[in-house]
């Protein structure tokens, strides 16, 4: 994240400005979360590097029936609406947030988008964040769960190199698994890295191309959706 | 980039704070640049997504002889020194800048690193930025040239989706080309995307694994290094 996301150079950016930004975002995220809880919609913040396969994952999820869940999506992108277009072509009601030069979505952007999308009719709202393994991790959008897409070509050490993103993830999807036969990928090294960083490591290997792992992912979605409807979660 | 990198929400971050950050960085970048020009060292800012193969590229460059150039490197990483360690194992004198939570390097961090590295004895200084296609693009480090590593698995549309990064690049390296036979990659689509975004599109396909493209890359380095030693560039 950049200086005023909460890090950076105290000589240049006063600490109170950084604190103000993040606390403003928290307030708005709580507001979004209240909406999601009241409507019993499972909101997922889907993050990952550029080209980690977030959109392809959602396309494949829709093609596989989305565990029978009605799915809507919000896609963050700096300059295009390509991801939202792809999702709509895959049959997902989707809206684009064009961030201009902003490297992440924040709770306010998501709140604005909610007013333009019939998300309350859905079971599952996926917010596909801007491709970035750093800044999106510190901006709560009001989601119930955080999923990180990590593609097999990115390497086993990414959880160690981008710890905040993985620390706060509820699930890691190891995408593009169909490419594994062509790589020197050490599964054990990834597992060890996740164990060092994630409090409760959860990993599903998945391929949007071959369908591998889609069943496990759909089951996870279904379980998470059921949990979000339990009265205890609504307090 | 985040709010105070120069974008963001004027309700939260005053415009003068953003302007101040970037102008402070420009001042420091100019100071770095003056050092590089005086010492006739070619400084390259190497950027790209997490896992785009920046470190592997430098390892392969060293193994191929680095066009006969003496190479030193500075590696930006949030939490580890892994990249710098890999580079030192490859025979490159390298220093790590651990940014904590910062998503990019800035001119001040690089300036501090310069005091701990015998860069003046080198021909070529490569600053391997934090893996991120957004924020590093707006932080001048004082470099002479900007190179973006884009791996074939990231997709052809990245220049359109992350235009600032590609707009300001002097060269794009299409990395991991050995994986092309296993992908549905449309070369023409990438070329078109680059032409729409880059003023002067320059692209080299490269594979650190097979060595494809290393000759062209080394030639480019050699030419660029010669150009930076010409007296006209020293004004």
Interface residues (C-beta under 8 A of the other chain):
Chain A: X1 X2 X3 X4 X5 X6 X7 X8 X9 X12 X13 X17 X20 X21 X24 X49 X50 X51 X77 X78 X79 X80 X82 X99 X100 X101 X102 X103 X104 X106 X108 X130 X131 X132 X133 X134 X135 X138 X151 X153 X154 X155 X157 X158 X160 X161 X162 X163 X164 X176 X179 X182
Chain B: X1 X2 X3 X4 X5 X6 X7 X8 X9 X12 X13 X17 X20 X21 X24 X49 X50 X51 X77 X78 X79 X80 X82 X99 X100 X101 X102 X103 X104 X106 X108 X130 X131 X132 X133 X134 X135 X138 X151 X153 X154 X155 X157 X158 X160 X161 X162 X163 X164 X176 X179 X182
